[in-house]
């Protein structure tokens, strides 16, 4: 009896698939090599081997980063699925349930409250997802994202500084101490984030436009430090309403202070991000849309 034999097709090497996924996520061979604890030439060779196997160009260099071609986008979708299944199998055999890690970066004033409640609900719904949340200054979060260390970031920035998947205007208000106000002092003491920190230049420009003298009385990279310094009468500051406490008095146009409306909140993730990253981005977007953070 004649038996026909189908040609053999080799399975893709997961190591090659992991290399192209990390390059696509980082947008850079150099950053991807660092994350993979490898060399740039080795990572490039792995991507070229994949391209030889499929017979298509998978990645191209754009103006600023490395981008997937149409064929690359298709392969990345399957690659992520195969890698996720592989990780899930290993976790299951090890008796664990975590299959996906989502690295989220948020500004310090978004930590706690409804944001934490939403993250907790997300984690209960998707128990295979491990959340790694980093908080800090937006400039540091932005740098970590660019270095491939974060998958999803919530950033406060000057309008149109960085394109995001969604954005909202950032409301700001001037605050003073409720018990020991500083607004009438000359020069006006200012409590600010460090140089290049959010709102610092806007505060100085606003005070100068009033014809008032000013001095930096306290600088901190910590939101809690800023809040405490203002509450204790060290000066006035500019913060989102969610950062004001009962120990603060809200200032405004009645004090000659202008409205600062040049900032926005953006959600940023890569187009090739894992579906769970996009799902979490949707949760954060819903909170911002409802003004619940």
Secondary structure, 3 states (H helix, E strand, C coil): CCCCCCCCCCCCCHHHHHHHHHHHHHCCHHHHHHHCCCCHHHHHHHHHHHHHHHCCCCEEECCCCEEECHHHHHHHHHHHHHHHHHHHHHHHHCCCCCCEEEEEEEEHHHCCHHHHHHHHHHHHHCCCEEEEEEEECHHHHHHHHHCCCCCEEEEEEECCCCCCCEEEECCCEEEEECCCCCCCCCCEEEEECCCCCCCHHHHHHHHHHCCCCEEEEEECCCHHHHHHHHHCCCCEEEECHHHCCCCEEEECHHHCCCCCCCEEEEEEECCCCCHHHHHHHHHHHHHHHCCCC
